[in-house]
Amino acid sequence: NTYNLPDSAIKQGNKVMDATLYTGNGATQTITNAGGFKPDLVWVKSRSAATDHKLTDSVRGVTKGLISDTTGVETTDTNGLTAFNANGWSLGTDTVYNNNAATYVGWQWQAGQGSTSTNTNGTITSTVSVNATAGFSVVTYTGNSTAGATVGHGLGVAPSFIIVKC
């Protein structure tokens, strides 16, 4: 029963988070999300092949990828996700993102639509892209090996869920 719940600040959820299905073509292509927003984090996974999960965000840049299902470090890929567009993203020829005839899902989230700021609200300075209304931010920082260190995220409230990848 949702009667007793407060009204949502976001009336149409796919305006800030969307999942888009697409088929690879092995060449460059543009993927459009139904929400019509510029994503700041795109998480791509093949639905038809056993490939890694690839995450690309606007804070680190389109050539930087994270593989969430391994312990591997950040990769540089100039032929994976190649641009964050006003209503989706563009792909190059990397087969993890765009193998001919393979099917994919791309989950995408909107934070600051490509804008970043320095956040000093922690003991470690961070760079953030934030959508406080949606409760989502992308953060990058350099650890300092200090127990109890904190990192600002720009949300204004404690996050309910955090993903950290070295």
C-alpha positions as CSV (number, residue, x, y, z in Angstrom):
1,N,0.0,0.0,0.0
2,T,1.6,3.3,-1.1
3,Y,-1.2,5.5,0.3
4,N,0.7,6.4,3.4
5,L,4.0,7.1,1.6
6,P,5.1,10.6,0.9
7,D,4.9,11.9,-2.7
8,S,8.1,11.2,-4.6
9,A,10.4,14.0,-5.6
10,I,10.9,12.2,-8.9
11,K,7.6,11.6,-10.6
12,Q,9.1,9.6,-13.5
13,G,12.0,7.4,-12.4
14,N,13.4,6.8,-15.8
15,K,14.3,10.5,-16.1
16,V,17.2,9.8,-13.8
17,M,17.8,6.0,-14.1
18,D,17.0,3.8,-17.0
19,A,17.8,0.3,-18.4
20,T,18.2,0.1,-22.2
21,L,18.3,-3.1,-24.3
22,Y,20.3,-3.0,-27.5
23,T,21.9,-5.2,-30.1
24,G,25.6,-4.8,-31.0
25,N,26.5,-4.0,-34.6
26,G,30.3,-4.3,-34.4
27,A,30.6,-0.7,-35.6
28,T,30.0,2.6,-34.0
29,Q,26.5,3.2,-32.8
30,T,24.5,5.5,-30.6
31,I,22.2,4.2,-27.8
32,T,19.2,6.3,-26.8
33,N,17.6,6.0,-23.4
34,A,13.8,6.3,-23.0
35,G,14.2,8.8,-20.2
36,G,15.9,11.3,-22.5
37,F,18.7,12.2,-20.1
38,K,22.5,12.5,-20.2
39,P,23.9,9.6,-18.1
40,D,26.9,10.0,-15.8
41,L,27.3,6.3,-15.1
42,V,26.7,3.5,-17.7
43,W,26.9,-0.1,-16.7
44,V,27.0,-2.5,-19.7
45,K,26.6,-6.2,-19.7
46,S,26.1,-8.7,-22.6
47,R,22.9,-10.7,-22.3
48,S,23.9,-13.2,-25.0
49,A,27.6,-13.9,-24.2
50,A,29.7,-14.5,-21.1
51,T,31.5,-11.2,-20.9
52,D,32.6,-8.9,-18.1
53,H,30.4,-6.1,-16.6
54,K,31.8,-2.7,-17.8
55,L,31.2,0.5,-15.9
56,T,32.0,3.9,-17.4
57,D,31.4,7.3,-15.7
58,S,31.6,10.9,-16.6
59,V,33.9,11.8,-13.6
60,R,36.7,9.6,-14.7
61,G,35.9,10.0,-18.4
62,V,34.7,7.8,-21.3
63,T,38.0,6.0,-21.9
64,K,38.1,4.7,-18.4
65,G,36.3,1.5,-17.6
66,L,35.8,-0.5,-14.4
67,I,35.2,-4.3,-14.5
68,S,32.9,-5.0,-11.6
69,D,33.1,-8.8,-11.6
70,T,36.9,-9.1,-11.3
71,T,39.6,-7.7,-9.1
72,G,41.1,-6.0,-12.1
73,V,42.0,-2.3,-12.0
74,E,40.7,0.5,-14.1
75,T,41.2,0.0,-17.9
76,T,41.7,2.4,-20.7
77,D,39.5,1.7,-23.7
78,T,39.2,4.1,-26.5
79,N,36.8,1.9,-28.5
80,G,34.3,1.1,-25.7
81,L,31.9,3.7,-24.6
82,T,33.0,6.8,-26.5
83,A,30.6,9.6,-25.5
84,F,27.9,10.6,-23.0
85,N,25.2,12.2,-25.1
86,A,22.2,14.4,-24.2
87,N,19.9,11.3,-24.3
88,G,22.1,8.3,-24.1
89,W,25.7,7.3,-25.1
90,S,27.8,6.3,-28.0
91,L,29.8,3.1,-28.6
92,G,32.9,2.2,-30.5
93,T,33.9,-1.3,-31.8
94,D,35.0,-3.0,-28.5
95,T,33.2,-6.4,-28.4
96,V,32.5,-6.2,-24.7
97,Y,30.2,-3.2,-25.5
98,N,29.2,-3.8,-29.1
99,N,29.8,-7.2,-30.6
100,N,27.9,-7.8,-33.8
101,A,24.5,-9.4,-33.2
102,A,25.1,-9.8,-29.4
103,T,22.4,-8.5,-27.1
104,Y,23.2,-6.1,-24.3
105,V,21.6,-4.2,-21.4
106,G,22.9,-0.7,-20.4
107,W,21.9,0.6,-17.0
108,Q,22.4,4.3,-16.8
109,W,22.1,6.9,-14.0
110,Q,22.1,10.6,-14.1
111,A,24.1,12.6,-11.6
112,G,25.3,16.1,-12.6
113,Q,25.0,15.5,-16.4
114,G,28.7,15.8,-16.9
115,S,29.5,18.6,-14.5
116,T,31.8,17.9,-11.6
117,S,32.9,19.8,-8.5
118,T,35.5,19.4,-5.8
119,N,34.1,18.2,-2.5
120,T,36.0,18.9,0.7
121,N,33.3,17.6,3.1
122,G,35.5,14.7,4.2
123,T,39.0,14.2,5.4
124,I,39.8,13.2,1.8
125,T,39.0,15.7,-1.0
126,S,36.9,14.1,-3.8
127,T,35.6,15.0,-7.2
128,V,31.9,14.5,-7.5
129,S,29.0,14.6,-10.0
130,V,25.8,14.7,-8.0
131,N,22.0,14.5,-8.3
132,A,20.9,15.0,-4.7
133,T,17.2,14.8,-5.7
134,A,17.7,11.3,-7.1
135,G,20.1,10.4,-4.2
136,F,22.9,9.5,-6.6
137,S,26.4,10.6,-7.1
138,V,29.6,9.5,-8.8
139,V,32.7,10.1,-6.7
140,T,36.4,9.7,-7.3
141,Y,39.1,10.1,-4.7
142,T,42.7,9.0,-3.8
143,G,42.9,7.1,-0.6
144,N,45.4,8.1,2.1
145,S,45.8,4.8,4.0
146,T,44.3,6.4,7.2
147,A,41.8,4.5,9.2
148,G,38.6,6.4,9.7
149,A,39.1,8.6,6.7
150,T,35.9,10.1,5.2
151,V,35.0,11.1,1.6
152,G,32.4,13.7,0.7
153,H,29.7,12.6,-1.8
154,G,27.5,15.7,-2.2
155,L,24.2,14.0,-1.3
156,G,23.5,15.9,1.9
157,V,22.4,12.7,3.7
158,A,24.1,9.5,4.4
159,P,24.0,7.1,1.4
160,S,22.0,3.9,1.8
161,F,24.3,2.0,-0.7
162,I,27.9,2.5,-1.7
163,I,30.0,0.7,-4.3
164,V,33.8,1.2,-4.1
165,K,36.3,-0.1,-6.6
166,C,40.0,0.5,-6.5
